[in-house]
Amino acid sequence: MWKPYINGFKLFLQLEKSLSQNSVEAYIHDVEKLQQFISIEQNESINPTQIKLSHLRAFIGYLNSLGLAANSQARIISGIKAFFHYLILEDEIKNSPAELLEAPKLSRKLPDVLAVHEIDSMIANIDLSTPEGFRNKTIVETMFACGLRVSETNDLKISHIYFKEKFIKVTGKGNKERLVPIGNSALKLIDIYLKEIRLHQNPKPGCNDILFLNRRGGKLSRQMIFYILKDLAKNAQINKDISPHTLRHSFATCLVEAGADLRAVQQMLGHESITTTEIYTHLDRAYLHDIVVQFHPRGRK
């Protein structure tokens, strides 16, 4: 039901607006995200002429729940408004439901989002000559590669890393498990960390299967992850309020802005109460892995 409208909008942008190919694709991605939300998340079979302001507000709220940066939300809103302006010009609708659409006012400021070059700069400032330095690099790459919460990083188990399948099993809020694709860069670092650093440590009781250990063989604390990231950002002269959640927001923003399917990103972030087996009914593992390889800067070979 949406395809004719989207195709017409694309021609309008190309022929009448003379926009670049990248700009056209960005606008089309915005509309396709809205289509995905309406059909999958709200389970409604309606065409664009039936969209109401309530649908659009729910859509923006959904993007916000994914951790999308405010400026990214504003750009998507601009694309949506352009689409409904086009429908008015084509006499498909009389009034735009997006006319009064604004980005939601957040009760608290979302963490800043890091660009890929900023993450690279943080990693470049790590002293890799020490065991802790290589561990910290592996932590940063793993969190960014998988969009992990700090607690999920601390609790990550060696037995839950599937090197052949390129997935990790994550225990999120409410002890809900999910499978998350992991890119080659992070997997390679984990493999080296296990064989050259973790192997020489003596884990404390109960920590034998914990991936990331402190110097004394115990599980890292939440505060330690905070300190590691803040120190790396300071050394890289990044003037942003950095926290473990910053990497999670950066993960989501990278994927969504590149055009990744919203449903796939939501699954990987663990925003739904799903179990390990349920992930096979929604999206198969190969598809999730392809999403990361295609859209995440660390997922490419």
C-alpha positions as CSV (number, residue, x, y, z in Angstrom):
1,M,0.0,0.0,0.0
2,W,3.0,2.3,0.6
3,K,5.1,1.5,-2.5
4,P,3.3,3.7,-5.0
5,Y,3.5,6.7,-2.7
6,I,7.1,6.1,-1.9
7,N,8.0,5.7,-5.5
8,G,6.2,8.9,-6.4
9,F,8.0,10.7,-3.6
10,K,11.3,9.5,-4.9
11,L,10.6,10.8,-8.4
12,F,9.5,14.1,-6.9
13,L,12.8,14.5,-5.0
14,Q,14.9,13.5,-8.0
15,L,13.1,15.4,-10.7
16,E,11.4,18.4,-9.0
17,K,13.7,19.0,-6.1
18,S,16.9,17.9,-7.9
19,L,18.3,16.4,-4.7
20,S,21.5,14.3,-4.7
21,Q,21.2,10.5,-4.6
22,N,22.3,10.4,-1.0
23,S,19.7,12.9,0.1
24,V,17.0,11.1,-1.8
25,E,17.9,7.8,-0.2
26,A,17.9,9.5,3.2
27,Y,14.4,10.8,2.7
28,I,13.2,7.4,1.5
29,H,14.8,5.6,4.5
30,D,12.9,8.0,6.8
31,V,9.5,7.1,5.2
32,E,10.4,3.4,5.1
33,K,11.2,3.5,8.9
34,L,7.7,5.0,9.5
35,Q,6.1,2.2,7.3
36,Q,8.0,-0.5,9.3
37,F,6.8,1.0,12.6
38,I,3.1,1.2,11.5
39,S,3.0,-2.3,10.0
40,I,5.1,-4.2,12.4
41,E,5.1,-2.4,15.8
42,Q,1.5,-1.1,15.6
43,N,0.3,-3.9,13.4
44,E,-1.9,-1.6,11.3
45,S,-2.7,-2.1,7.6
46,I,-3.1,1.5,6.6
47,N,-1.7,3.6,3.8
48,P,0.0,7.0,4.2
49,T,-3.2,8.9,3.6
50,Q,-4.6,7.4,6.7
51,I,-1.7,8.4,9.0
52,K,-2.6,10.6,12.0
53,L,-0.6,12.8,14.2
54,S,-0.9,10.2,17.0
55,H,0.8,7.6,14.7
56,L,3.7,10.0,14.1
57,R,4.1,10.9,17.8
58,A,4.2,7.2,18.7
59,F,6.8,6.7,16.0
60,I,9.1,9.4,17.3
61,G,8.7,8.1,20.8
62,Y,9.8,4.7,19.5
63,L,12.9,6.2,17.9
64,N,13.7,7.9,21.2
65,S,13.3,4.5,23.0
66,L,16.0,3.1,20.7
67,G,18.4,5.8,22.0
68,L,18.5,7.7,18.7
69,A,20.2,11.1,19.1
70,A,18.0,14.2,19.2
71,N,19.6,15.6,16.0
72,S,18.9,12.3,14.2
73,Q,15.3,12.4,15.3
74,A,15.0,15.9,14.0
75,R,16.4,14.8,10.6
76,I,13.9,12.0,10.4
77,I,11.0,14.4,11.3
78,S,12.2,16.6,8.5
79,G,12.0,13.7,6.0
80,I,8.5,12.7,7.2
81,K,7.3,16.3,6.9
82,A,8.6,16.4,3.3
83,F,6.8,13.2,2.5
84,F,3.4,14.5,3.7
85,H,4.0,17.8,1.9
86,Y,4.5,15.9,-1.3
87,L,1.2,14.1,-0.6
88,I,-0.6,17.4,-0.3
89,L,0.9,18.6,-3.6
90,E,-0.4,15.4,-5.2
91,D,-3.9,16.0,-3.7
92,E,-3.7,12.7,-1.8
93,I,-4.4,14.5,1.5
94,K,-5.7,17.9,2.5
95,N,-3.7,18.5,5.6
96,S,-0.4,17.2,6.8
97,P,-0.5,15.1,10.0
98,A,3.1,16.1,10.5
99,E,2.5,19.8,10.7
100,L,2.5,19.9,14.5
101,L,5.0,17.1,14.9
102,E,7.9,17.9,17.2
103,A,10.7,15.9,18.8
104,P,9.6,14.7,22.3
105,K,10.8,16.7,25.2
106,L,12.9,14.4,27.3
107,S,12.7,14.5,31.1
108,R,16.5,13.8,31.1
109,K,19.2,14.4,28.6
110,L,20.2,11.4,26.7
111,P,23.9,10.5,26.7
112,D,26.0,12.0,23.9
113,V,26.6,9.8,20.8
114,L,30.1,9.1,19.7
115,A,31.1,9.2,16.1
116,V,33.2,6.3,14.8
117,H,36.3,8.5,14.6
118,E,35.9,9.5,18.2
119,I,35.7,5.8,19.3
120,D,38.8,5.1,17.2
121,S,40.5,8.0,18.9
122,M,39.7,6.6,22.4
123,I,41.0,3.2,21.4
124,A,44.2,4.7,19.9
125,N,45.0,6.2,23.4
126,I,44.9,2.8,25.1
127,D,48.3,1.5,26.3
128,L,48.2,-2.0,24.7
129,S,51.5,-3.0,26.3
130,T,49.6,-3.9,29.5
131,P,47.1,-6.7,30.1
132,E,44.5,-4.2,31.4
133,G,45.0,-2.0,28.3
134,F,44.2,-4.8,25.9
135,R,41.3,-5.9,28.0
136,N,39.9,-2.3,28.0
137,K,40.2,-2.2,24.2
138,T,38.3,-5.5,23.9
139,I,35.6,-4.1,26.3
140,V,35.1,-0.9,24.2
141,E,35.0,-2.8,20.9
142,T,32.5,-5.4,22.3
143,M,30.2,-2.9,23.8
144,F,30.1,-0.8,20.6
145,A,29.8,-3.9,18.4
146,C,26.8,-5.3,20.3
147,G,25.1,-2.3,22.0
148,L,25.5,-3.8,25.4
149,R,24.5,-2.3,28.7
150,V,27.2,-2.1,31.3
151,S,25.7,-4.9,33.4
152,E,25.5,-7.1,30.3
153,T,29.2,-6.5,29.7
154,N,30.2,-7.3,33.3
155,D,28.1,-10.5,33.2
156,L,29.2,-11.7,29.8
157,K,30.2,-15.3,29.9
158,I,32.9,-17.1,27.9
159,S,30.4,-20.0,27.3
160,H,28.0,-17.5,25.8
161,I,30.3,-16.5,23.0
162,Y,29.7,-18.5,19.8
163,F,32.7,-17.8,17.6
164,K,31.6,-20.0,14.7
165,E,28.1,-18.5,14.5
166,K,29.3,-15.0,15.3
167,F,26.8,-14.4,18.1
168,I,26.9,-13.8,21.8
169,K,24.1,-14.7,24.3
170,V,23.3,-11.7,26.5
171,T,21.4,-11.7,29.8
172,G,19.5,-8.4,29.9
173,K,16.9,-6.8,32.2
174,G,14.7,-9.2,34.0
175,N,17.1,-12.0,33.3
176,K,15.8,-12.1,29.7
177,E,18.2,-13.7,27.3
178,R,18.8,-12.6,23.7
179,L,21.2,-13.5,20.9
180,V,23.2,-10.6,19.5
181,P,25.4,-10.7,16.4
182,I,29.0,-9.7,16.9
183,G,31.3,-8.4,14.2
184,N,34.7,-9.8,13.2
185,S,36.8,-7.0,14.9
186,A,35.4,-7.6,18.4
187,L,35.5,-11.4,18.0
188,K,39.1,-11.3,17.0
189,L,40.0,-9.2,20.0
190,I,38.0,-11.5,22.4
191,D,39.9,-14.5,21.0
192,I,43.3,-12.8,21.5
193,Y,42.3,-11.6,25.0
194,L,41.2,-15.2,26.0
195,K,44.3,-16.8,24.7
196,E,47.0,-14.3,25.7
197,I,45.7,-12.5,28.8
198,R,42.6,-14.2,30.4
199,L,44.4,-17.6,30.2
200,H,47.1,-16.4,32.6
201,Q,44.6,-15.1,35.3
202,N,43.4,-17.0,38.3
203,P,39.6,-16.4,38.5
204,K,38.0,-16.0,41.9
205,P,35.4,-18.6,42.9
206,G,32.3,-18.1,40.7
207,C,34.2,-16.1,38.1
208,N,35.6,-19.0,36.0
209,D,33.1,-18.3,33.1
210,I,33.2,-14.5,33.4
211,L,34.9,-13.0,30.3
212,F,36.3,-9.7,31.6
213,L,38.2,-9.9,34.9
214,N,40.0,-7.4,37.1
215,R,43.6,-7.8,38.2
216,R,42.6,-9.9,41.2
217,G,40.5,-12.3,39.0
218,G,37.2,-10.9,40.0
219,K,34.3,-9.6,38.0
220,L,34.6,-5.9,36.9
221,S,32.3,-3.5,38.7
222,R,29.9,-1.1,37.0
223,Q,32.0,1.8,38.3
224,M,35.2,0.4,36.8
225,I,33.6,0.4,33.3
226,F,32.6,4.0,33.9
227,Y,36.1,5.0,34.9
228,I,37.7,3.2,32.0
229,L,35.5,5.0,29.4
230,K,35.8,8.4,31.1
231,D,39.5,8.2,31.2
232,L,39.7,7.1,27.6
233,A,37.5,10.0,26.5
234,K,39.6,12.5,28.5
235,N,42.9,11.2,27.1
236,A,41.4,11.5,23.6
237,Q,40.3,15.1,24.4
238,I,36.6,14.3,23.7
239,N,34.5,16.9,25.4
240,K,31.4,14.9,25.9
241,D,29.6,13.3,28.9
242,I,30.7,9.7,28.3
243,S,29.2,6.7,30.0
244,P,28.8,3.0,29.1
245,H,25.4,3.9,27.7
246,T,27.0,6.3,25.2
247,L,28.4,3.3,23.3
248,R,25.0,1.7,23.4
249,H,23.4,4.8,21.9
250,S,26.2,5.1,19.4
251,F,25.5,1.5,18.3
252,A,21.8,2.1,17.7
253,T,22.4,5.4,16.0
254,C,25.0,4.0,13.6
255,L,22.6,1.2,12.5
256,V,19.4,3.2,12.3
257,E,20.9,6.2,10.5
258,A,22.5,3.8,7.9
259,G,19.0,2.4,7.1
260,A,18.9,-0.8,9.3
261,D,15.5,-2.3,9.9
262,L,14.0,-0.9,13.1
263,R,12.7,-4.3,14.2
264,A,16.2,-5.8,14.0
265,V,17.8,-3.0,16.0
266,Q,15.1,-3.3,18.7
267,Q,15.8,-7.0,18.9
268,M,19.5,-6.5,19.3
269,L,19.1,-3.8,22.0
270,G,16.8,-6.1,24.0
271,H,14.0,-3.6,24.3
272,E,11.4,-6.4,24.1
273,S,10.9,-9.2,26.6
274,I,12.1,-12.0,24.4
275,T,13.8,-15.3,25.1
276,T,16.6,-17.0,23.2
277,T,14.1,-19.3,21.3
278,E,11.7,-16.5,20.5
279,I,14.4,-14.7,18.4
280,Y,14.2,-17.5,15.9
281,T,10.4,-16.8,15.3
282,H,10.9,-13.1,14.7
283,L,14.2,-12.9,12.9
284,D,16.7,-15.7,12.0
285,R,20.3,-15.5,13.1
286,A,21.7,-15.1,9.6
287,Y,19.5,-12.0,9.0
288,L,20.5,-10.4,12.2
289,H,24.2,-11.0,11.5
290,D,23.7,-9.5,8.0
291,I,22.3,-6.4,9.5
292,V,25.4,-5.8,11.5
293,V,27.8,-6.7,8.7
294,Q,25.9,-4.3,6.3
295,F,25.3,-1.3,8.5
296,H,27.7,-1.3,11.5
297,P,31.1,0.2,10.9
298,R,32.8,-2.5,13.0
299,G,30.8,-5.3,11.4
300,R,32.4,-5.2,8.0
301,K,35.3,-7.4,7.1
